[in-house]
């Protein structure tokens, strides 16, 4: 980062072109790689693939990744609460995450606890 100092001058009320008076390096540049683009698809989860995740999502949230229950406690396709979402490695709010990430985290939860987290809709997870 560089700090540049200019002199500003007005003649008869008319602003003149700024004149550079000095320049100094405040922070030296550094080489770094910045990756831009979409994330790769989440990996599969052994023991949870092949189940009807669309059916569960349809029952829990109407298939809407941004769904939120009226109390604001649960959100996303599979109606995660914040603590569960974070315990599965999710960042932020589940309803703000892409649908693929929500499904990946739901599969991880299923491997840990079975269909118990979805007492009303868990039976939809049939192969």
Secondary structure, DSSP 8 states (H G I E B T S, - for coil): -EEEEEE--EETTEE---EEEEEEESS---------S--------TTTTTS-HHHHHHHHHTT-TT-B-TTSSEETTTTEEHHHHHHTT--S-GGGS-HHHHHHHHHHHHHHHGGGG-TTTGGG---
